[in-house]
Amino acid sequence: MTTAWQETLDAGDILLIDGGMGTELQRRGVPMNEVVWSGAAVATNPDAVRETHEDYIRAGAKVIITNTFGSTRQMLEPAGYGDQVEAVHRGAVKLAKEARDNMGDPSVAVAGSISTEPPRFDRDAFLAPQKELAAYREAAGLLAEAGVDLIALEMINDTDHAPRAVQAALETGLPVWLGVGCKQREDGKIVSFDHPDLEFAAILDALIPMGPTVINIMHSEVGAIPEAIALLRERWSGPIGVYPESGYFTKPHWNFVDIIPPRDLVTEALGWVAAGARLLGGCCGTGPEHIKAFHDAMPDLERARSTS
């Protein structure tokens, strides 16, 4: 069955998603956990999670992403929440659906977020490969059973752990959005956001053949995005999305420093749309005001779309 978000992208129109969730929760006073960042907020601050979803829908988002970025067993168990993995995933979907119902817009889709991030964002703390795959399968299965419309893989920034997450997501049979983060190295190369020695193109070449539905350039530096879109378009003819970050991270908190003003983000997005992007939103550091700016600028964005 075709859904509203798929119809929008199939028509070549612009689809608005939400902005940052973890950073928006932090901005609203929700404590960030040293091990799982915002991964436990569904259990500790459910009202804030629901209200954040509502504010993004109110701003114009047609897809909201569950607060499960830091909620795999790989993340939750070391933080002492191992017995709540199922409750957190099901609760996150429930809160997103409640927000959709409260806002009276059944066309809004709920995307279930899964990341490959390890506890404390410590690259040496990954589970053994088979246990890691099992953790992704568990998360994807729980999200699917709870009724998400699609799986949003986020911060998929390598070629070692990423294929396990993609495999687990695809096994659900749901549409899978692949979210890859990038930045520009001093020599001008576009590389993984987390691995400066790994070229962005290498991640795409490894994961595109696995068959995602949408590829998003997400949690990426604004300045790196035009070239990243070009690299992606050389390899991919399907829908392309962009949702960048702004500010910087000092564990476990986001620093809201030099956050791009909403109107400036729209100006940048006009170029991304002209280059082929059709899905727009924000990641860490952005908030409902950025999504509202996109919504208010839709006539300008549609004109940019018509030139590509």
N, C-alpha and C positions, 0 to 999 in steps of 0.2 A: 504494500500500500504506500503510495506517495504521500509524504507529509508536507506541511506548509513550507518548512525550511528547504526541503529538497526541491519543491516546485519553484521557489524563489531562485535558487542556484541554477536549476535546469533552464530557467528562462533567461539566465544571464543577468539577473537583477542583483541588487545589493542586499545582503543579509547582515543585519546588525546583531551582534552577540553582546554579552555583558563585559564588564571590566574586571579589574583585579578583585579577587575574593579575600584571600588571606590578608593582603595589605589593607583592604577596606575594613576588615574586622579589626585589625590592629588600630586603625585610625579611629574606630568607634570604641576603643578601650578594652577589647578582648585580649587577654594575655596570650603572647606567643610562647610556645613550648620549646625548650632547648633542643629536644630530640625530634619532634614531629611538626614544629612550626605551628600551623593552624589546624593540623590534622585532627585534634581532639575537640575542636570548637563545637562540633555537632552535639557532643555529649555535655560540654561544660557551659555553652552559651547558645542554645538553640534559637532563642528569640532573635538574637543579633544576626544569626545566619539567615533566618527567614526574612527579616526586615531588609537585609542587604539585597536578597533576591528580589524582593518587592520593589525596592528603589531602582534596581536595574530595569525591571519590566516597565516601571513608570517612566523611566528615561527613554525607552524605545527598544530595548533588547527583545529580540524574537527567539533567542536561545539563551538559556541560563545554564551555567556549569556548576555541578554539585561541589560542595566543599569536601572533596575526598582526595585532593592532590597529595596530601600527606597521610593517607589513611590505609595504605596496604599493611599487611601483617609485618612486612619488612620494616615499616616505620613504627607502627603502633606497639608492637611487642616489646621492643627495648625501652619504651616509655612507660611500660606498666599497663598498657591498654590491650594486651593480647586477647583478653576474654571479651573485648567489646568490638572486635573487628566487624562482625556481622551487624551488630546494633548500630555502629557508626555509619556503615554504608547504607543500610536500610533507612536509618534516620535522616541521612543527608538527602536521599531521594524524596522522602516524605516531606521534608521541609521545603524543598524546591517545588513540589507539587502543591503544597499548601499555599505557597506564595503565588503560584500561577492561578490557583482558584480564587484567592483573595483579591487578585487584580482583575479577575473576570475575563481573562484572555486565554481560552483553551488552545489557541494556535501557537502559543509559546512552547518550544521544545525544551526538554530537559536532557542535558548532556552529562554523562557520568565521567568524571575526571579520574584518570589513572596516571601516575608518574612513575618513573624508574628511580626517583631520588632515594638514596639510602638514609638511615637515621643520622641526624646531626649534619646531613649533607656531607658526610665523611665518605670519600670514595673508597676507603679501605673497609667499609662496614657492610658491603653487600652480602646477602645470603649466598650460600653455595648455589650453583646454577640451577639444579633441579628444584631446590626449595624456593629460589627466586621465581622461577616459572610458576610454581604452585601458588605463590603469593599473588602474582598477577592474575592467574586463573581464578583464584578465590575472589579477588576484588571485582573482576569483570563479571563473573557469574552472579555475585550478589547484586551488582548494579542492574544487570539485565533482569534478574528475577524481581527486583523492586520496581521495574517498569520504566527505566530510562529510554529515551528515544534513540540514543546513539552513544557511542563511547568516544570520549575526547582524550586521546593520549597527549600528555603535556610534558614539556622539557625532555623530549626524546633526543638526546644530544650526543649519542655515541653509536658505535656499531657493534658493541659487545653485549650490552644489556638490552638495548632497544628491540632487537628481533624477538626476544622472549615476550615483551609487553605487546608487541604488534600481534604475535601469534595468539596470545591469550585473548586479546580483544576480538580478533577475527573469528575465533572459535564460537563467540556468542551468536554470530549470524547478524548482528546489528551493524549499521553503518559505522565506520571507524574514521575519525578525524586524526590525522597524524600531525602533531604540533612540534616543530623543530625550532630550537633557539640558536641564534647566531650573533656574531659581532665582527667588527672589522679589525684585523690585526694591523700593526704599525706599517707593515709592508703592503697594505691594501688588500690582502687576501681576506675573503669571507670565510670564517671558521666557526666551529662549534662554540656556543656560548660558554661551555664548561671546559672545553679541551682545545686550547689554542693551536695545538699541533695537528688537529683533525680538521680537514677542509669540509666546509658545508656541503660541497658537491659530493664528497665521499659518503656522507650520511644519506643523501638523497639516492645515490646509486645503489646503496645497500638495501634501502627500505621501500622505495617505490615499487619494485617488482613484487612485493608482498601483497599489494592490492588495496591500499587505503581508498576511502571515498573522497576525502578532501585533504589537502595538505595546507597547514597553517604555518606561517612564519610568525612564531609567537615568542614572548619574553625575549625580544631581540632589540638591539640598539636601533633607534630610529634611523641613524645615518647609514646603517648597513642594509636596510631593507630594499632600496631600489636594485642594487646588484644581486641581492638574494632572490628577488622576484625574477630577474633575468636568468639566473642560474636554474631556477626551478622551471621556468617556462621552456628552457631548452630540453627538459627531461619529462615534462608532465603537461598533458593537455586537459586535465580535469580541473575542478574548482580550486581556486587559490584564496587563502585568507591571510589577513595580517592582524595581529594584536600584540603591539609592542609593550615593553616596560619603560619606566621612567623613574629615576632615582637610583639608589643602590642599597645592597643588603649588607648588614653587619649582624651576624648570627646573634639572636634569632629575630632581629627587628629590621624592618624596612626603614630606610632613611628617605624621608620625603624632601629631598634636596633637588632644586632645579627641575621640578616636575613640569613637564611640557604643558603649557596652557591649552585648554580645550580647543580654542580656535586655531592655534598653531598645529595641533594634531590633525585637525580637519584639513588644513592647508597641505600638510605632508600627504594625507590620505588621497587627496585629489590626484597626485602623481601616481600613487600606488594603484588606484582604480584605473587610471589611464593606461597603466602598464599591465593590467589584467586581473588585479585583485577584485574579488566580489564579496568577500566576507570581511567585515570590519568589527573591531572591538578593542579592548585594552587588557593588559596584563598588570603585573605588579606596579603599584604607584598610581595607576589610573583609577577613576571612580565614576559614579553615576553622571557627574557633570560632563565627562568626556563622551559618554554614550549619548547624552542629550544633545551635545554639540553635533555629533554625527547625525542624529535624527533631525535636528533643525536644519542641517545643511544638505539634506537629501536631494533637493533640486540641483544644487551645485555638483553633488557627487554623481547624480544621474547624467548630467551633461558631460562630466568627465568620462563616464562609462561609455557614452555614445561615441566618443572619439577613439576608443581602443578597438 
